[in-house]
């Protein structure tokens, strides 16, 4: 569940950094790839590797 979904449902994830740490691990083991989206801010597009 993404951080946005958690905030919409008004629930807290196990830890505030859990989602980003999980994504970082998936990127490090090459299961997903990301690229920056063509909009302002820290928006990324993810693709299954």
OpenMM code with the backbone's topology and positions (N, CA, C; nanometers):
from openmm import Vec3, app, unit

residues = "UNK UNK UNK UNK UNK UNK UNK UNK UNK UNK UNK UNK UNK UNK UNK UNK UNK UNK UNK UNK UNK UNK UNK UNK UNK UNK UNK UNK UNK UNK UNK UNK UNK UNK UNK UNK UNK UNK UNK UNK UNK UNK UNK UNK UNK UNK UNK UNK UNK".split()
positions = [
    Vec3(0.0857, -0.1171, 0.0000),
    Vec3(0.0000, 0.0000, 0.0000),
    Vec3(0.0905, 0.1238, 0.0000),
    Vec3(0.0604, 0.2177, -0.0876),
    Vec3(0.1442, 0.3366, -0.0990),
    Vec3(0.1164, 0.4354, 0.0140),
    Vec3(0.2077, 0.5275, 0.0322),
    Vec3(0.1895, 0.6300, 0.1357),
    Vec3(0.0663, 0.7149, 0.1063),
    Vec3(0.0400, 0.7403, -0.0219),
    Vec3(-0.0776, 0.8196, -0.0587),
    Vec3(-0.2062, 0.7458, -0.0203),
    Vec3(-0.2099, 0.6154, -0.0453),
    Vec3(-0.3274, 0.5368, -0.0090),
    Vec3(-0.3454, 0.5344, 0.1426),
    Vec3(-0.2351, 0.5204, 0.2156),
    Vec3(-0.2428, 0.5205, 0.3625),
    Vec3(-0.2996, 0.6527, 0.4132),
    Vec3(-0.2520, 0.7636, 0.3567),
    Vec3(-0.3019, 0.8927, 0.4035),
    Vec3(-0.4488, 0.9125, 0.3656),
    Vec3(-0.4885, 0.8618, 0.2490),
    Vec3(-0.6289, 0.8714, 0.2079),
    Vec3(-0.7198, 0.7918, 0.3018),
    Vec3(-0.6723, 0.6749, 0.3447),
    Vec3(-0.7507, 0.5906, 0.4352),
    Vec3(-0.7333, 0.6301, 0.5811),
    Vec3(-0.6482, 0.7323, 0.6039),
    Vec3(-0.6191, 0.7823, 0.7389),
    Vec3(-0.5625, 0.6738, 0.8304),
    Vec3(-0.4706, 0.5952, 0.7728),
    Vec3(-0.3970, 0.4969, 0.8527),
    Vec3(-0.2484, 0.5239, 0.8359),
    Vec3(-0.1701, 0.4783, 0.9298),
    Vec3(-0.0263, 0.4994, 0.9237),
    Vec3(0.0423, 0.3705, 0.8806),
    Vec3(0.1448, 0.3824, 0.7941),
    Vec3(0.2225, 0.2632, 0.7611),
    Vec3(0.3019, 0.2192, 0.8844),
    Vec3(0.3631, 0.1032, 0.8776),
    Vec3(0.4409, 0.0527, 0.9909),
    Vec3(0.5451, 0.1562, 1.0336),
    Vec3(0.6121, 0.2152, 0.9374),
    Vec3(0.7078, 0.3224, 0.9633),
    Vec3(0.6964, 0.4214, 0.8483),
    Vec3(0.7258, 0.5453, 0.8746),
    Vec3(0.7114, 0.6480, 0.7712),
    Vec3(0.8008, 0.6202, 0.6508),
    Vec3(0.9144, 0.5555, 0.6720),
    Vec3(1.0081, 0.5322, 0.5630),
    Vec3(0.9951, 0.3930, 0.5007),
    Vec3(0.9032, 0.3127, 0.5474),
    Vec3(0.8918, 0.1750, 0.5006),
    Vec3(0.8732, 0.1670, 0.3497),
    Vec3(0.7835, 0.2477, 0.2951),
    Vec3(0.7529, 0.2424, 0.1523),
    Vec3(0.8757, 0.2768, 0.0684),
    Vec3(0.9460, 0.3849, 0.1018),
    Vec3(1.0618, 0.4240, 0.0230),
    Vec3(1.1764, 0.3254, 0.0399),
    Vec3(1.1923, 0.2666, 0.1564),
    Vec3(1.2967, 0.1655, 0.1750),
    Vec3(1.2653, 0.0393, 0.0944),
    Vec3(1.1375, 0.0027, 0.0890),
    Vec3(1.0945, -0.1136, 0.0111),
    Vec3(1.1215, -0.0900, -0.1378),
    Vec3(1.0865, 0.0288, -0.1878),
    Vec3(1.1132, 0.0606, -0.3280),
    Vec3(1.2627, 0.0614, -0.3568),
    Vec3(1.3412, 0.1171, -0.2659),
    Vec3(1.4863, 0.1221, -0.2844),
    Vec3(1.5435, -0.0194, -0.2956),
    Vec3(1.4958, -0.1108, -0.2128),
    Vec3(1.5420, -0.2499, -0.2174),
    Vec3(1.5054, -0.3136, -0.3505),
    Vec3(1.3829, -0.2919, -0.3979),
    Vec3(1.3404, -0.3487, -0.5262),
    Vec3(1.4244, -0.2944, -0.6421),
    Vec3(1.4614, -0.1671, -0.6344),
    Vec3(1.5461, -0.1066, -0.7378),
    Vec3(1.6866, -0.1662, -0.7312),
    Vec3(1.7417, -0.1826, -0.6117),
    Vec3(1.8770, -0.2354, -0.5953),
    Vec3(1.8904, -0.3779, -0.6471),
    Vec3(1.7856, -0.4590, -0.6332),
    Vec3(1.7957, -0.5972, -0.6813),
    Vec3(1.7395, -0.6110, -0.8234),
    Vec3(1.7203, -0.4972, -0.8903),
    Vec3(1.6802, -0.4902, -1.0307),
    Vec3(1.5457, -0.5556, -1.0613),
    Vec3(1.4521, -0.5513, -0.9682),
    Vec3(1.3182, -0.6008, -0.9972),
    Vec3(1.2315, -0.4931, -1.0609),
    Vec3(1.2588, -0.3677, -1.0267),
    Vec3(1.1888, -0.2569, -1.0910),
    Vec3(1.2906, -0.1526, -1.1332),
    Vec3(1.2537, -0.0731, -1.2316),
    Vec3(1.3360, 0.0377, -1.2780),
    Vec3(1.2512, 0.1635, -1.2703),
    Vec3(1.3151, 0.2764, -1.2562),
    Vec3(1.2403, 0.4009, -1.2508),
    Vec3(1.3052, 0.5054, -1.3372),
    Vec3(1.2252, 0.6008, -1.3776),
    Vec3(1.2755, 0.7178, -1.4484),
    Vec3(1.1937, 0.8375, -1.4017),
    Vec3(1.2518, 0.9525, -1.4121),
    Vec3(1.1807, 1.0726, -1.3697),
    Vec3(1.0677, 1.1029, -1.4673),
    Vec3(0.9551, 1.1415, -1.4134),
    Vec3(0.8427, 1.1831, -1.4977),
    Vec3(0.8682, 1.3263, -1.5451),
    Vec3(0.8015, 1.3645, -1.6501),
    Vec3(0.8240, 1.4971, -1.7074),
    Vec3(0.7340, 1.6029, -1.6436),
    Vec3(0.7314, 1.6043, -1.5108),
    Vec3(0.6574, 1.7046, -1.4347),
    Vec3(0.7472, 1.7546, -1.3226),
    Vec3(0.7087, 1.8617, -1.2592),
    Vec3(0.7895, 1.9162, -1.1501),
    Vec3(0.7785, 1.8308, -1.0252),
    Vec3(0.8809, 1.8345, -0.9440),
    Vec3(0.8789, 1.7632, -0.8170),
    Vec3(0.9438, 1.6263, -0.8271),
    Vec3(0.9323, 1.5516, -0.7206),
    Vec3(0.9939, 1.4191, -0.7138),
    Vec3(0.8937, 1.3132, -0.7582),
    Vec3(0.8600, 1.3180, -0.8869),
    Vec3(0.7646, 1.2237, -0.9438),
    Vec3(0.8411, 1.1286, -1.0332),
    Vec3(0.8190, 0.9995, -1.0146),
    Vec3(0.8901, 0.8999, -1.0928),
    Vec3(0.7926, 0.8009, -1.1528),
    Vec3(0.8320, 0.7436, -1.2664),
    Vec3(0.7551, 0.6358, -1.3288),
    Vec3(0.8307, 0.5066, -1.3020),
    Vec3(0.7595, 0.4051, -1.2583),
    Vec3(0.8217, 0.2770, -1.2286),
    Vec3(0.7812, 0.1746, -1.3321),
    Vec3(0.8757, 0.0862, -1.3670),
    Vec3(0.8511, -0.0203, -1.4624),
    Vec3(0.9037, -0.1501, -1.4046),
    Vec3(0.8330, -0.2577, -1.4299),
    Vec3(0.8807, -0.3888, -1.3864),
    Vec3(0.9955, -0.4284, -1.4778),
    Vec3(1.1055, -0.4702, -1.4186),
    Vec3(1.2249, -0.5054, -1.4970),
    Vec3(1.2113, -0.6388, -1.5644),
] * unit.nanometer
topology = app.Topology()
chain = topology.addChain("A")
for resn in residues:
    res = topology.addResidue(resn, chain)
    for name in ("N", "CA", "C"):
        topology.addAtom(name, app.Element.getBySymbol(name[0]), res)
